[in-house]
Amino acid sequence: MNLIDKLDNNIRLNYEEAIKLYDLDIFTLAHYANKIRKDKHQNKTYFNINRHINPTNICKDVCLFCAYSSSRKNPNPYTLKHKEILDIVDNSVQKGIKEVHIVSAHNPDTGLNWYLDIFKQIKDKYPHIHIKALSAAEIHFLAQEYNLSYDELLDKMIENGVDSLPGGGAEIFDERVRKRICGGKVTSEQWLEIHRLWHEKGKQSTVTMLFGHIESRNNRIDHILRIRDLQDITGGFNAFIPLVYQKENNFLKVKDFLTGQEILKTIAISRILLDNVNNIKAYWVTSTIKLALLAQEFGANDLDGTIEKESIQSAAGASSSNGMKVEALVALIKNSGFKAVERDSIYNEVKAW
Ligand code: V47
């Protein structure tokens, strides 16, 4: 059976077949990705009302793509006090957020409880707010620093109110590329192990892929298929988020940046390959909102959320530092021909806008 026959019959592709997807033209990929999107979600596009908080930028690790950490070209070290974090949460809750997304750097000076106590304080005060916190990279760092197994640390996070894990720190799983861009932090195997353990506790998480730097198309396919393999076992990933590399203020030398066509192809391919992951998120922060809207026709069915303040990608050049107003996001989704549906953090529908 040839590739097109397999696509027509929804037959799962192996690595050798999957790498050939990039040879198909963009309209063919859009056709197949959009068909899957329509079958799963019709013309709904999900978003949530959330607040990103990045409590510290002091980091013991060095990732070449990062412009956020204070050790890079952005020497402005900070560590927020719990009172400052709670003030942010108070303010955002009044504005109607349903989720706080808390990730930051690998700060060796704060102590473990600085990381954990803030979750408890937020949960005690706002039991209805979903806490999505700590990437697998942070979990690996904290487990090593404080001599805990992943399992012990994940249990402590749950005890303190963390509801789900974000997908950061996955970067690209290929070991050679990973060593060059972020050697020293969580390995690919460890990243996947942490999410596997989390899923085995009955919890959900998301998974990202950082692309558009020095990785090849084959590295992207390999990354996506490693996700599919774990998802076959656990079923715990609720969304895949391809993050487009932003190039300012960091030390990764990249010659050629991605075209819009390559970004859309990659989103469509991820939709086709990840037959066991329900949602594909076009993260407007890194793709730009215009391309994210177009990505709705290339398999993406989620635009993340309002975010309110974004510090990681905006440090590297994205125009996302102030998030997006919910009315604006809704209007853009509707004007592009889709139905704007607010969701909670684990994809229950909250309200059709
Ligand atoms: O892991 C760092 C990325 C991630 C750059 O789980 C960069 O729903 C582009 O993971 N260009 C953190 N990206 C953010 C993240 C995330 C964001 C939104 C939603 C979710 C989710 C997760 O940011 C890091 C890294 O891959 N990043 N530097 C850069 N120059």
Residues whose N, C-alpha, C, O or C-beta is under 5 A from the ligand:
A	BS01	V47	F65 C66 A67 P166 G167 G168 G169 A170 E171 T206 T208 L210 L243 V244 Y245 Q246 I312 Q313 A316
